[in-house]
Amino acid sequence: MPELHSSHPIASAQSERRPSRFARLTKAPLTLWIGLSLFGFWVFIAVFGHWLAPYGMGDMVSNHVFAGPSEQFPLGTDYLGRDVLSRILIATRYTLGMALTAAVLSSAIGAFFGMLAALSPRILDPVVSQIMDALISIPSKMMALLVVAVFGSSIPLLIVAAVASYAPSAYRIARSLAMNQAAMEYVVVARCRGEHRAHIAVFEMLPNMIGPILTDMGLRFVFIVLLLSAMSFLGLGVQPPMADLGSLVRENISGLNRGALAVILPALAIGTMTVGANLLIDAVSSRRQ
């Protein structure tokens, strides 16, 4: 019986595309794989770390402080005899969760007001820009310290402080993108058709702005991780009995001269998380160019 061969143009086109997709995947830069591995690892820990932790966050399980690795405590103990592994697994959720939430909110607020300034009457643009410029002039750490000093320290307020610090700069980038998109022919045509501003913003402009906005959001995430970790290191971040990675470094700083893993590993976790995010952002943005 003769063999049947598909001569359908769609099937042949799909078969031709498969090797090219695989080739693009294999030719991905090494920085992409390193960044994806590092950042993906910490995302996994943030999601599942609470269930993987052998002990609770505040359980004092040993009489030896700053003990070295052992079979019972693979990463040793901290200054109160608590399991370092369990505390890192649980604290990662606070660090990554707060930073990711603040980064998404900052970019969303910036994109909203950026498109609003581009599509609204010209009188609104200078008003919003002046307010955002005033907020940009305040250093991020000073803004966070001001919010904490006035309202106290809590997880929602730390997120608000991070958003207030980084949303204005996200607005400047989104406004620049929106102004360029607003001058495009397809936006002019949509206006001539009588489309509502919300429709133009969401369905016409935003799809063409989403790539740079996501890249900028990744950078905001790195900055916010460092900001929240610095706040916790100063004792103004996440408060006991909860802890993030910055809190773990601060509370175990007395063990630094002893080379305690309780202070080295949380700092290493913050470093690898931010480095992984940076490498991932650089690789993705370079492939888009």
N, C-alpha and C positions, 0 to 999 in steps of 0.2 A: 504494500500500500504506500503510495507516495506521501512524503512528509508534507505537512501543511505549514506554510509560512505566512505570517501576517504581513500584508502589504498596506495595512491601514496607516495613513500618515500620522495620526495621533499616536498610535502605539510605537511607531518607529521614532517619533520625536521624543517620546518619554524614555525609550531605551537609550537614545543618544544623550539625554540630559543626565541620566543616572551616573555615568562615569565622571561627568564634569562636576557634579555635586560632591561625589566622593573625593575627587581630586582637590576641590577647594577645601574640603575638610582636612585632608592630609597635609595640605600646604598652609594650614593655619599657623600663625607664629607661635613660638614656644611661650612667649609671655602670656598669650591667651590661655593656654593650658595651665600654666603655673597660677595665674590669677584666678581662673575658674576653680582649680583644685583647692587653693587656700581659702577663697571666699566661700565656696560651696561647703567646705569642711565646717566652717564656723556657722553657716546657716543651718547645717544639719545638727550641730551641737545646740544651737539656740532653740531649735524645734523639739529635739528629742532628749536634750541633756537632763531635763527634770526627771525623766523616767530612767535614764541610764545611771544617775547618781546613786552610789551605794548607800549614802547617808543623807540626812537632811541638811539644809543650809546651816543651821545653828547647832547641830548636834556635837557636843564635846565628847569625843570618842577615844581620847588618849590622854594619859597623864604626862606625856612628853611633848614639850613645845618645840617647834622648828625641827622636828625629827626628820631624818632622811627617808628616802624611799624604802618601802618594805613590802612584804607580800600582802599585808592587810591594808596598808596605805601606799599605793603605787607612787604617789607624788608627795608623800610626807604629810606633815601636819603644820598648822599655822601657830600663831602666838598664843592661842587658847586651847590647843590640842584638837582642833577640828580638821577634818579630812580636806586637804587642798583640792584633790580631784573633784570631790562633790561640789565644793564651793565654786570652782571654775565652771563646771558643767551647768550649774544653775545661774551663776552671775552673767554668763554670756547672753542669756535671754534678755536681761535688762539692758545691757550695753547695745546689742544689735537691734533689739526691738525699739528702744527709744530713739536711736539714731535713724533707723529706717522710717519710723513714723514721722519724725521731724523733717527728714529730707523730702518725703512725699508731700507733706503739707506745705513745706516751703516752695517747692516747685509748682504745686497746684495753685497756691495763692499767687505766686509770681506770674504764672501763665494766665490766670484769670484776669488780673489787673493789667497785664501787658496787652492782652487782646481787647480789654475794655478801653484802654487808652487809645488803641489804634482805630477802633471802630466807632467810638463815641464822638460827640462834638468836641471840637478843638479846645474848648475851654476846660474840659475835664483832664486832658492830658497833662498840662503844666501843674495842676493842683495835685494830682496823684504823684507825679514825678518829684515835686518838691517835698512831699511827705516822705517818700521813699529815700530821697537823697539825705534828708535829715536823719533817718534811721540808719542809713549806711555809715554816716559820719561817726556813729557810736561804735567803738570796738566791741566785738562779739563777747569777750569775757566780761567787759564792763556792763554790757546789757544784761548778761546772765546774772552777774552779781547784784545788779540793781533789782531785778525781778525777785531773786531769792531773798534779798534784804527786806523788801517791802512785803512780800506775800508768804515767805517761808519756803522751805524746801520740800517738794513732793514730786512724784513722777510726772503728773500732768503739768505742773508749773515748770519743770525742767524742759519738757517738750515745748511749752509755750515760749520759754526763753530762747531756746534754739531756733524756733520758727521766727521769732521777732528779730533774731540776729541775722538770719540768712535769707529770709523771704525777700527783703529789699534788693539784694544783689541778684537773686533769681528773677525778680521783676525787670531789672535793667536788661538782662539778656533776652527775656521773653518779649519785652517791648520792642527791642531792636528787631527780633525775628518777625514780630507781628506787623511792624511798620513796613518791612520789606514785602511781606505777604499781602498786605492791604493794597499795595500798588500794583499787584499782579493782575493780568487781564481776567483771569477766571473769577477773582473777587469782584472786579468791576462789573462783569457780566452778571454775577449773582445779585449785586445791588440793583442793577437795571431790571432784573426779573422781579424785584420787589421782595427778595428773601429777607427774613428777619435777621437782626444782628446775631442773635444766638445761633441760628442755623449756619450763618456764614462762619462764625467762630469755631463751632464744633465740627462741622462737616466739610468745610472748605479750607480753613487755615490750620487748624490743629493737626490734621494728619501730616501736613508738610512741615510742621514745627516739632513733631514729637521726638525725632531723632536727636537733635541738639539739646532739647529739654531733658531727655533721659540721660544724656552724657553729662550735662550740668548737674542733674540730680545725683549722679554717682559721685561727683566731686563734692557736692554738699554733704553727702553721707560721710565721707572721710573727714571733712572738717568738723562735722557734728560729733563724730565718735571722739575725736581729740578734745573738743570743747567739753563734752560731758565727762570724759575721763579726767580732765583737768579740774573740773568742778568737784568731782568726787574725791580727787586727791587732796583738795583743799578742805574737805569735810563738809562741803555744801551741796553735794549731789545726793545720790540714793542713800537713805538713812537706814540704820539697823532697825529690825533684824534682817532686812533685805540688803543686798550688796550687788554692785556691778564690778566690772574688772578694775576700774579706777579705785574703788573702795578697797579692794583686796590689796592693791599695791600700798595704799596709804596705811592701812591698819597693820601691815606686816613689815613696814619700813625698818623697824628696829632689828630685823633679822638679816639685813643686807650685808653687814660685815661678817656674818656667818655663812654667807652664800646660800641662804635658805631658798628652797624652791617656791615657798609661799609668796615671796615677793618677786622673784625672777619670772616665774611662769605667767602670772597675770599680765606683766609688762610685755612679755613675749607674745602673748595672745593679742593684745592691743596692736602691737607692731605688725604681726602677720596678717591680722584682719584688714588693717589699712593698706598694707603693701599689696595684698591680694586684690582688694577693691581697685587700687590705683592701676595695677597691671591689667586687670580686666577692662577697665574704662579705656586705657590707652590703646589696647588691642582692638576693642570694638570700634572706637572712634576712628582709628587709622584704617580699618577695613571699610568704613563708610565713605572715606574720602576718594 
